[in-house]
Amino acid sequence: MGRIKSGIFIMPFHPPGKSLSQCHDEDMELVIRADELGIDEFWIGEHHTMVYENIAMPEIFIGAALRETSNIRLGPAPVCLQQHHPALVASRLSFLDHLSLGRLNLCFGPGSVSTDLEILGVDPRNSAAMVSESIEMILALWQTDPPYNIDGRFWQIRMERTIDPEVGLGVIHKPYQRPHPPVSMPISSINSETAREAGRRGFQPFGHSLIPSNTLANIWTTYEQASMEAGRRPDRFDYKIARAIFLADTVEEAVRRARSNTVAANFEYIGSLLKRGGRGIGMFKRDPDMPDSDCNLDYLMGEQIIAGDVDAVVDRLEALRAEVGDFGTLVMMSYDWDDKESWLRSLELFATELMPALNRKVTPEQVA
């Protein structure tokens, strides 16, 4: 097992009272600071019709961030494939990969926001099938040359009669990274079909921040089985796990802030969305029979939210590893800077103290 890599994920999550320009400026400042601190990767969510989660096209944000950063890898998480034509996804991601000189990561999955699906005329019952079909088409465009005649249930791709090589008509550019950038898939449930698909395809599993650790353990088991059935040897270093981590110089300060800042506010917000949308908050629970009333902030602080000083958070992460097993990337969620100084301190502690301390536990003979 090598060094556990570090990452940051932003949904993003910003309050309605903050201007869009300020939100985007703060998100850009965050990715610049993460790059300066040596964070390995940075992920941005895609949402088209939401007030709080207000980046509609992560690829545009990434294009801007590439010119402000030097080393950090950047990725949309996920590219909501059922909301875009596969040919456009293939061409724009190839362009972005070349623009990044190979610093692009990818995450392929469905968007689940009801108003995004409604405005685009997407039946949510078709989302999983649309994602799978889109992946097949994108990979075909990246791995083969025209002419193209690809029939699907949801899309048809034709490029045959108007191709003219003499003047350069009829090309889908291939990615900078061959055969394509690293691809992960977001997974948030027990016995997940998405985990099986990721395993079959050799994509990386990306465990969601909202789920408990026993679900994270099941994700790997499901992924591993599908990988082996497909003749692949799964590598735990490919497993990415997102967690809501908040660090401060003392346990008391970290816990106090996490219970009152946008960490707790985000879980309250997501819980409200899940309940109002009819899904309920089952994904939060270790035990599906757990009453909703018990799935409160006290429970979340002991499960999904990891708050403390460096030593306390390392202890929590070691307990996570004991239940889940090894993983290759720890992705810290970042929310709105309701108190900028404390958020930047948490980021600094994550990069400069927590990750080295965690890696000393993982590979003491290799990590100084």
C-alpha positions in Angstrom: 0.0 0.0 0.0 1.5 3.3 -1.0 0.9 6.8 0.2 -2.8 7.8 0.7 -3.4 10.7 -1.6 -5.3 13.8 -0.5 -8.3 15.5 -2.2 -11.0 18.1 -1.8 -14.6 18.0 -3.0 -16.9 21.0 -3.3 -20.6 20.5 -4.2 -20.3 23.5 -3.7 -22.4 24.6 -0.8 -23.1 28.4 -0.4 -25.9 30.3 1.3 -28.3 32.3 -0.9 -27.3 35.6 0.7 -23.8 35.4 -0.8 -23.4 36.7 -4.3 -22.5 34.2 -7.1 -19.3 36.1 -7.9 -18.2 35.9 -4.3 -19.0 32.2 -4.1 -17.0 31.5 -7.2 -14.1 33.7 -6.1 -13.9 31.8 -2.8 -14.0 28.5 -4.6 -11.2 29.6 -6.8 -9.2 30.8 -3.8 -9.7 27.4 -2.2 -8.4 25.4 -5.2 -5.3 27.8 -5.5 -4.6 27.4 -1.7 -5.0 23.6 -2.0 -2.5 23.5 -4.9 0.0 25.6 -2.8 -0.4 23.1 0.1 0.2 20.1 -2.1 -3.3 18.6 -2.2 -3.3 15.9 -4.9 -6.8 16.4 -6.4 -9.8 18.7 -6.4 -13.4 17.8 -7.4 -16.3 20.0 -8.3 -20.0 19.1 -8.5 -22.4 19.9 -11.3 -25.9 21.3 -10.6 -27.9 23.5 -13.0 -31.0 24.7 -11.0 -29.9 25.0 -7.4 -29.4 28.0 -5.2 -27.0 26.5 -2.7 -25.0 24.3 -5.2 -24.3 26.8 -7.8 -21.7 25.6 -10.3 -23.5 24.7 -13.4 -20.5 23.6 -15.5 -17.5 22.3 -13.5 -15.5 22.1 -16.7 -15.5 25.9 -17.1 -14.4 26.3 -13.5 -11.6 23.8 -14.1 -10.5 25.7 -17.3 -10.1 28.8 -15.2 -8.4 27.0 -12.3 -5.8 25.4 -14.6 -4.3 28.8 -15.2 -4.1 29.5 -11.5 -2.6 26.2 -10.4 0.4 24.1 -11.2 0.2 20.6 -9.9 -3.2 19.7 -8.5 -5.4 17.4 -10.6 -8.9 18.6 -11.2 -12.1 16.9 -12.0 -15.9 17.2 -12.4 -17.8 15.0 -10.0 -19.7 13.7 -11.6 -20.2 14.6 -15.2 -24.0 14.1 -15.1 -24.1 12.0 -18.2 -27.8 11.6 -18.7 -28.0 15.4 -19.1 -25.6 15.8 -22.0 -25.2 14.3 -25.5 -22.3 11.8 -25.4 -20.5 13.3 -28.4 -20.4 16.7 -26.7 -19.1 15.1 -23.5 -16.4 13.2 -25.4 -15.2 16.2 -27.4 -15.2 18.8 -24.6 -13.5 16.5 -22.1 -10.8 15.7 -24.7 -10.3 19.4 -25.2 -10.1 20.0 -21.4 -7.6 17.1 -21.0 -5.3 18.7 -23.6 -5.8 22.1 -22.0 -4.8 20.6 -18.6 -1.7 18.8 -20.1 -3.0 15.7 -18.4 -4.1 17.0 -15.0 -7.8 16.1 -15.6 -9.6 13.4 -13.6 -13.1 12.3 -14.5 -16.1 11.0 -12.6 -19.0 9.6 -14.6 -22.4 9.3 -13.0 -26.0 10.5 -13.0 -27.3 13.8 -11.8 -30.1 13.4 -9.3 -31.5 17.0 -8.9 -35.2 16.8 -9.7 -35.4 20.3 -11.2 -32.3 19.6 -13.4 -34.0 16.5 -14.8 -37.3 18.2 -15.2 -36.0 21.2 -17.2 -34.0 18.9 -19.4 -36.9 16.4 -19.9 -35.0 13.5 -18.4 -37.1 10.7 -16.9 -35.2 9.8 -13.6 -36.2 6.1 -14.1 -33.9 6.0 -17.1 -30.9 7.7 -15.5 -28.8 4.6 -14.8 -29.4 3.1 -18.3 -28.6 6.5 -19.8 -25.3 6.7 -17.9 -24.3 3.3 -19.0 -25.1 4.0 -22.7 -23.4 7.3 -22.6 -20.2 5.7 -21.2 -20.2 3.1 -24.0 -20.6 5.9 -26.6 -17.9 8.1 -25.1 -15.4 5.3 -24.9 -16.2 4.3 -28.5 -15.5 7.9 -29.7 -12.2 8.0 -27.8 -11.0 4.6 -28.8 -12.0 4.3 -32.5 -11.8 6.5 -35.6 -14.7 7.6 -37.9 -16.9 6.9 -39.6 -19.3 6.5 -36.6 -22.7 4.8 -36.7 -23.6 4.1 -33.1 -27.2 3.2 -32.2 -28.5 3.4 -28.7 -31.8 3.5 -26.8 -31.4 7.1 -25.9 -28.9 8.6 -28.5 -27.8 7.9 -32.0 -24.4 9.0 -33.2 -23.9 9.4 -36.9 -20.9 10.8 -38.7 -20.4 9.2 -42.1 -21.6 11.1 -45.2 -20.1 14.5 -44.5 -16.6 13.4 -43.6 -14.0 15.1 -45.7 -10.4 14.3 -44.6 -8.8 16.7 -47.1 -10.2 19.7 -45.3 -10.2 18.1 -41.8 -13.9 17.5 -41.4 -15.1 14.6 -39.3 -12.7 14.2 -36.2 -13.4 13.6 -32.6 -10.2 14.5 -30.8 -8.7 11.9 -28.5 -7.8 12.8 -24.9 -4.3 13.9 -23.9 -4.1 11.0 -21.5 -4.3 7.6 -23.3 -6.6 5.9 -23.6 -8.4 8.5 -21.4 -8.1 10.3 -18.1 -8.6 8.2 -14.9 -12.4 7.7 -14.5 -14.2 7.1 -11.2 -17.9 6.5 -10.4 -19.8 8.0 -7.4 -21.3 5.3 -5.1 -23.7 5.8 -2.2 -25.5 2.6 -1.4 -25.3 -1.0 -0.3 -24.9 -3.6 -3.0 -24.7 -0.8 -5.5 -25.1 -1.5 -9.2 -22.9 1.5 -9.9 -20.1 -0.3 -7.8 -20.6 -3.3 -10.0 -20.4 -1.3 -13.2 -17.2 0.5 -12.0 -15.7 -2.9 -11.2 -16.6 -4.4 -14.5 -15.2 -1.4 -16.4 -12.0 -1.0 -14.3 -13.1 2.5 -13.1 -12.3 3.8 -9.7 -14.9 3.6 -6.9 -15.7 6.9 -5.2 -17.4 6.5 -1.8 -19.9 9.3 -1.0 -19.4 11.6 2.0 -23.0 11.1 3.2 -22.9 7.4 3.8 -21.8 5.5 7.0 -18.6 3.4 7.1 -20.4 0.1 6.9 -21.8 1.2 3.5 -18.2 2.2 2.5 -17.1 -1.3 3.4 -19.9 -2.9 1.3 -19.0 -0.7 -1.7 -15.5 -2.2 -1.8 -16.8 -5.8 -1.4 -19.3 -5.3 -4.2 -16.7 -3.6 -6.4 -14.1 -6.2 -5.8 -16.5 -9.1 -6.6 -17.5 -7.4 -9.9 -13.9 -6.7 -10.8 -12.9 -10.3 -10.3 -15.9 -11.6 -12.2 -14.7 -9.4 -15.1 -11.2 -10.8 -14.9 -9.8 -7.7 -13.3 -7.6 -7.6 -10.2 -8.9 -4.7 -8.1 -6.5 -2.4 -6.3 -7.5 -0.8 -3.0 -5.3 2.2 -3.9 -8.0 3.1 -6.5 -10.6 3.5 -3.8 -11.5 7.1 -3.1 -13.4 8.0 0.1 -15.0 11.4 0.8 -15.6 12.5 4.4 -16.7 15.6 6.1 -13.6 16.5 8.1 -13.1 19.6 10.1 -9.8 20.3 11.9 -8.8 22.8 14.6 -6.0 23.1 17.1 -8.1 21.5 19.8 -10.8 18.9 19.8 -13.1 21.2 21.7 -12.8 24.0 19.1 -13.2 21.6 16.1 -16.3 20.0 17.5 -17.9 23.3 18.5 -17.3 24.8 15.1 -18.4 21.7 13.2 -21.7 21.6 15.1 -22.5 25.2 14.3 -20.8 26.0 11.0 -21.6 24.9 7.4 -20.6 21.3 8.1 -23.7 20.7 10.2 -25.7 23.1 8.1 -24.9 21.0 5.0 -26.1 17.8 6.5 -29.3 19.5 7.7 -29.8 20.8 4.2 -29.2 17.5 2.5 -31.5 15.7 4.9 -34.2 18.2 4.2 -33.8 17.7 0.4 -33.9 13.9 0.8 -37.1 14.1 2.9 -38.9 16.6 0.7 -37.9 14.6 -2.4 -39.5 11.4 -1.0 -36.2 9.4 -0.7 -35.8 9.8 3.1 -32.6 9.8 5.0 -31.9 6.1 4.9 -28.5 6.6 3.2 -27.3 8.3 6.4 -28.0 5.2 8.6 -25.8 2.3 9.6 -29.0 0.4 10.4 -31.9 0.8 8.0 -34.3 0.2 10.9 -32.8 3.2 12.8 -35.6 5.8 13.5 -35.2 9.1 11.7 -35.3 10.8 15.1 -32.1 9.0 16.1 -30.3 10.1 12.9 -29.5 13.5 14.5 -26.5 15.7 14.7 -25.1 13.7 17.6 -25.2 10.5 15.4 -23.7 12.3 12.4 -20.8 13.7 14.5 -19.9 10.1 15.4 -20.3 8.7 11.9 -20.1 10.9 8.8 -18.6 14.0 10.4 -15.0 13.8 11.6 -14.1 16.8 13.8 -11.1 17.2 16.1 -7.5 18.0 16.3 -5.0 16.1 14.2 -4.6 13.2 16.7 -8.3 12.8 17.2 -9.0 12.8 13.5 -6.2 10.3 12.8 -7.8 8.0 15.4 -11.2 8.3 13.7 -9.7 7.6 10.3 -7.8 4.6 11.7 -11.1 3.2 13.0 -12.6 3.9 9.5 -9.7 1.9 7.9 -10.3 -0.9 10.4 -13.9 -1.3 9.2 -13.5 -0.4 5.5 -10.0 -1.6 4.8 -7.3 0.3 2.9 -8.1 3.0 0.5 -6.0 5.2 -1.8 -7.4 8.7 -1.6 -9.0 10.6 1.3 -11.2 13.4 -0.1 -12.1 16.1 2.4 -15.4 17.9 1.8 -15.3 21.7 1.9 -18.3 23.9 2.4 -19.0 27.6 2.5 -16.5 29.8 4.3 -18.9 31.1 7.0 -15.7 31.8 9.0 -12.9 32.0 6.5 -10.0 31.9 9.0 -11.1 28.7 10.6 -11.8 27.0 7.3 -8.3 27.9 6.0 -6.8 26.6 9.2 -8.6 23.3 8.8 -7.3 23.0 5.3 -3.8 23.8 6.4 -3.9 21.2 9.2 -5.4 18.6 6.7 -2.5 19.1 4.2 0.5 19.7 6.4 -0.3 17.6 9.6 -3.2 15.2 9.1 -2.2 13.5 5.9 1.5 13.0 6.9 0.3 11.6 10.3 -2.2 9.3 8.6 0.4 8.1 6.1 2.9 7.3 8.9 0.3 5.0 10.3 -0.3 3.4 6.9 3.3 3.0 5.7 5.6 3.8 8.6 8.6 2.2 7.0 8.2 4.3 3.8 6.8 7.7 5.0 9.0 10.0 7.0 
